């Protein structure tokens, strides 16, 4: 009877983890439409056009009296959102680990971001400041929510399953992005048939992303469960908590080395994602429908790419697979510099290359880092990770914006991002991940 009870308990535990995993996938399904439809496709070109409309005769807007070239306003807003996230994420991560109330915090962050995104429906005319404010709130809230979401991974998946679970999560997100973007393409292309102007169609697409985000966040909030916190204790301001986390990481220098490598190469990835549409519209002269179609191609191929790279990781290990993806990123970005203007076919070829490496490089980085986190400090460490993922990804947009401001060329701005992939490759290659996992106090998988 005792043995049967143990087996039943183990079976129930496995079933519970599977239920949580399926719920966990659905947060990627919920929030990825923000990354795809809002940040990657519509908001960059649209907010730039709104800023252009409000600009003076020299092409500058003046938020808070600071002269900013209208073409750089979107990139600078992304950077400001990241600075806000840097302050908030360590504090929220510490609270989540100490109290164990990760799910409530996830819900609060997700619905803040969803509400700000839905509010983008009111972005029209010359309201570029409203657009910048909503972008800052939504992007920072998404960073906080994703930090909490990612910190569930080591709790809901055993070490040997994390590459697969992480890759499936990314695949869910890209499938969702593809579905919503297809609907957006129909609405935008046939906006006259729906009785909408082009501007109104864009605003509907932006608001719909926020509603989608809020609706499907209900699934993970029902299925994920909180674990007990570490201990009671007062929290400290965000930047002080970040300093405390970094001090703790110094006891795990190899974990910190991986995080530094990821910070660098992912900064390049995030900047390509957020600025690709601006590059396509402003430098290559491509229409909005072409940009939507290209991003849709990225989403479709990213599903296959994430799952394929997950399988490659089982054979070659996550580290080697990520290094291979960074070589592909470098070659793809260099090719983008030479794309001829007004040639959508070559832009689609470039989009295909990005799609094949995008999901896998991010999914495997997330699962690899989950092995390097000391048990009981998941949210706190994933706060630092998320600052590398989105939080610290302000250098890329800043470099992109400054390069354009100085040169007036988006080609120069896009090629400047190659440096992030080259340096990131060199830093990651030097990290002995097997030893890093052991020193973090975690079991070392057979393939890593």
C-alpha positions, 0 to 999 in steps of 0.5 A: 500500500505504501509503495502504491501511495508513493507511485500515485503521489509521484504521478500526481506531481508529474501531472501537476507539472505538465499542467503548469507547463501548458499554462506557462506556454500560454503567457508567451502566447499572450504577450508575444503579440505585443513584441510582434505587432506593437514593438516590431511592426506598427509602433516604430514607424507609426510613432516616428510618423507622429513625431515627424508631424509634430517636428519643427522645420529642422526635423526635431521634436522637443520633449521637456525642452530637449531637442531630439531628431524625430527619427530617433524618438522611438529608439530613445523611448525604448531606452528610457523604458529599459532604464525604468525596468532596471529600477523596478525589476530587482525590487519585484524579483526580491519580493517574489522570492521572499514572499512566494507571491510570484503569480500576483506580481505577474498578473499586476505587471501583465495587466499594467502593460496590457492597459498601456498597450490598449491605450495606444488607440488614442495615439493620433495627430501630434501626440508623440509624447503620449505615444512615448509615455505609453511605450515606456510603461508597456515596455517596462511592464512587459520586462517585469512580467517576463522576468517573473514568467521566466523564473518559473522555468526551473520550478516547472521543468527538471534539468533534462527537459528545460531546453525543450520546455523553453523552446516550446514556450517560444514556439507558442509565442511565435505561433500567436504572433503569426496568427494575430499578425495575419489578422492585422495584415488583413485589417490594414490592407483592406482598411477601406473595406472595414470603413477605417482610415490607414491611421485608424487601422494601425490604432486598432491593431495596437489596441487589439494587441493589448486586449489579446495580452490581457485576455490570454494572461488569464490562462497562466494565472489559473494554472501556475502556482506559487511556491513558498518564499525564502524568508520574511524580510524587508525589501530595499529600493530597486537599485540597491536590490540589484547591487545586492543581487550582483554581490551575491552573483560574485559568489558564482562568477561563472554565472555572472560571466554567462550573464555578461555574454548574454547581455552583449549579444542579446542587446543586438538581438533586441535592437534588430527586433525593435528597429527592423521595421524602421530600417525597412520603412525609412531606409529601404522605402518599403510599405507597411504591408511589406513590413507586416508580411516580412515580420509574419514570415519571421514569426512562422519560421521562428516556430520551426527554428525554435523547435529545430534548435531545441533538437540540435541542443539535445545533440550538440549542447545548448552552448554550441548551438547558441554560438552557431546562431550568433555566427548566423546573426552576424552574417544576416545583419551584415547582409542587411547593410547591402539590401537594395532600396525598394526591393521587397524580395531581398527583405523577405530573404533577410527576414527568413534568415532572422526567423530561423535563428531568432527563437532558438537563440533566445529559448536556449539562452533562457534554458541554459541560464536556468541551470546557472541559478542557485536554488531558491533565488530564481526570481532574483536572478531572473531579474538580472537576466531580464535586464540582460534580455530586455532591461539592459537592452538600451545600449543597442537602441541608443547606439542605433539612435546616435549613429543615425543622428550623427550620420543621417543613415539607417544603413550605418545604424544597422551595421553598427549592431554587428559589434554586439554579436562579435563580442558576445560570441567571444565572451560566451565561448570562454564560459565553462558551462558544465563547471558553472552549473556545478558551482551553482549547486545544480545537477549537470545534464548529460548534454549542455 
